[in-house]
Amino acid sequence: MQYLASPIARRFPGNDGEWARFDGPAGTQMLDSAIDALDEFAASGDNANSHGAFSASRACDELIETSRELVAKFYRATADGVWFGANMTTMTFAFTRAVARALKPGDRIVGTRLDHDANVWPWHEAACEKLVEFVLAPFDAKTGRLDTEAMIDMIDERTRWVTIPGASNLIGTIPDVRAVSDAAHAVGANVFVDAVAFAPHRQVDVMALGADAIVSSAYKWYGPHISAMWVRPDLIESLRPFKVRPSENKGPARFETGTPNYEALAGLNATVEFLIEFGMDAIRAVEEDTFEPLLTGLQSIPGVRCVGAQDMVDRTPTVSFTIDGFHPDQVAAMLAAERVAVWSGDSYAVEAGQTLGVDMTGGVVRAGVVAYVTDEDVQRLLTAVERIASS
Ligand SMILES: Cc1ncc(COP(=O)(O)O)c(C=O)c1O
């Protein structure tokens, strides 16, 4: 089996070669060292809670502080802005609830139609509560590219927040976040980046992106089910989160409601150590080698239509497609029968599905490459898609 010959693919016990796993954009298999770290924590006797006088509690305190430092390195940010939560959606709702407290009627929030709904609806809810205007920048359905100029034109003196994806979870396109954040900062607005679909494939760098807040989910980059947000430290101090009185009153921990998931933090630390050591550029190179033949292979099959960007420029290794005459759910079921895992529908990118004109026809079939997907997996997918398209 080819997967045994691939040194990186061997690091994922859940990827045993039986299935070709193109479901990475929805969640990846966990790295071996992350699984070990999670297990070791659970068996260590350090299962306790923070801020106690005894050693197990101190170990919990140290664990979460190490996690803040490691995520800061991973995001090229500072540890005093990092906080953790169950997943990006929960954290973003908690964040926008705090943001909403400082908004005034007449303010404006600018988002995009390229985003996952978890970076649309929390802002919509905050806007509704405070009678704030919420507008969404368009993208080109043919190229899948965000209309940067149109978005910049929407950013005016009333704008308090601009929110943008690092990459589209549905079609993989990577917008020019920096151009948008420069425009936002020119009018004194803050920039929130949803890096959930970006961080598994590219180096996050908060300074380069111009992000004031950024979030991603470890289970999309080979870690456990936990998410990490960084917020500019002075900004995080200025916000008033919903919290109980006795919990932390300073720093990012103010946003962490209740007891942290320590075992997941242990797994996250091992994952981040691996990604920093392996390097995100190396991950990108491995993925692009595998992805290019997938994209060109799909494009060459009669009856298959790839949606959005048709090239390798500024995109993650995620492609969405339809097959003439087949509902996307039908295609996903037929591929599953051949042990090929893909997703069908809009993958919660509601506005993107509408812009692409697939919202009334069941959406698309989404196939994503991650580091453990092999050339053999790609061949399996292409052969199966060819068979379906010609049947
Ligand atoms: C781009 C993007 N943003 C947000 C989310 C929501 O992430 P979570 O499941 O961690 O809430 C996802 C999940 O697929 C996503 O792909």
PDBQT file of the ligand as one rigid body, heavy atoms in Angstrom, charges set to zero:
ROOT
HETATM    1  C1  LIG A 401     -14.022  28.128   7.434  1.00  0.00    +0.000 C 
HETATM    2  C2  LIG A 401     -14.725  27.560   8.617  1.00  0.00    +0.000 A 
HETATM    3  N1  LIG A 401     -15.105  28.383   9.602  1.00  0.00    +0.000 NA
HETATM    4  C3  LIG A 401     -15.739  27.930  10.692  1.00  0.00    +0.000 A 
HETATM    5  C4  LIG A 401     -16.036  26.600  10.851  1.00  0.00    +0.000 A 
HETATM    6  C5  LIG A 401     -16.706  26.153  12.114  1.00  0.00    +0.000 C 
HETATM    7  O1  LIG A 401     -15.741  25.512  12.872  1.00  0.00    +0.000 OA
HETATM    8  P1  LIG A 401     -16.098  24.766  14.239  1.00  0.00    +0.000 P 
HETATM    9  O2  LIG A 401     -16.646  23.435  13.851  1.00  0.00    +0.000 OA
HETATM   10  O3  LIG A 401     -14.790  24.666  14.954  1.00  0.00    +0.000 OA
HETATM   11  O4  LIG A 401     -17.104  25.571  14.957  1.00  0.00    +0.000 OA
HETATM   12  C6  LIG A 401     -15.671  25.697   9.858  1.00  0.00    +0.000 A 
HETATM   13  C7  LIG A 401     -16.012  24.271   9.985  1.00  0.00    +0.000 C 
HETATM   14  O5  LIG A 401     -16.050  23.526   9.044  1.00  0.00    +0.000 OA
HETATM   15  C8  LIG A 401     -14.996  26.187   8.709  1.00  0.00    +0.000 A 
HETATM   16  O6  LIG A 401     -14.616  25.362   7.736  1.00  0.00    +0.000 OA
ENDROOT
TORSDOF 0
